[in-house]
Amino acid sequence: MKNKISRNEFLKSLGFKGASLLAIYCGASTLTSCINEAGDPSGPAALDFTLDLTDSANSALNTVGNYLIINKVVIARISANEFAAVTQICSHENRSKVIYQGSGFYCTEHGAKYTTEGVGLNSEGKRGIKAYNTEFSGTTLRVFA
């Protein structure tokens, strides 16, 4: 198996000259498209995990309106039997700052707002964010791409 490093570590290893070269290659206006979801090492397609809601570490999800952040995924309980899950990485500037607030997701960095399906609601969130599927059965919650 090959050793993998994050994009952030890769960019640091390039130093200033390499980062400048990357900026020129990507173009100043499209740099964010070259660094898409930099904090998600597994990639959206590989995401699949299960949470036991009887485990105290996951107890926040037993209350409607609460949320947890696990593996850079924000998981919120939006009703008695419904959950929503999105990437924690904001599409505005690719920062891991998304939380659940009220009836949707919100980036604490610049105020981007998203629906529970990841649709952008304002200019900062206009590109939307990746939403994941959830399956709830008894006391088990599955989050998957």
JOVENMO-V615973 format. One record per pair of residues at least 6 apart in sequence whose ideal C-beta (glycine too) atoms are under 7 Angstrom apart, sorted by the first residue. I is the first residue (numbers start at 1). J is the second residue. Records with the same first field share a line. If there is no record, write none. Layout:
BEGIN
I->J, J
END
This chain:
BEGIN
4->41
6->38, 41
7->35, 38
8->38
11->19, 22
14->22
22->34
23->31
26->34
32->93, 94
35->94
37->87, 89, 94
38->94
39->72, 89, 96
40->72, 87, 89
44->130, 145
45->145
47->73, 132, 144, 145
48->144, 145
49->71, 143
50->140, 141, 142
51->58, 61, 141
52->58, 139, 140
53->61, 62, 139, 141
54->139
58->68
60->66, 67, 68
61->68, 75, 77, 141
63->77
64->77, 79, 80
65->77
66->77
67->74, 75, 76, 99, 100
68->75
69->88
72->87, 88, 89, 96
73->85, 87, 88, 132, 143
74->85, 86, 88, 98, 99, 100, 105
75->83, 85, 143
76->83, 84, 100
77->83
78->84, 116
81->136
83->134, 136, 141
84->116, 134
85->131, 132, 134, 143
86->98, 105, 114, 118, 129, 130, 131, 132
87->129, 130
88->96, 98
89->95, 96, 98
90->97, 98, 107, 109, 112, 129
91->125, 127, 128, 129
92->107, 110, 112, 124, 125
93->109, 110
95->109
97->107, 108, 109
98->105, 106, 107, 129
99->105, 106, 108
104->113, 114, 115, 116, 121
105->114
106->113
107->124, 125
110->124
111->124
112->120, 122, 124, 125
113->121, 122, 125
114->120, 121, 125, 128, 129
115->121
117->131
118->128, 129, 130, 131
119->128
120->126, 127, 128
132->143, 144, 145
133->144
134->141, 142, 143
135->142
END
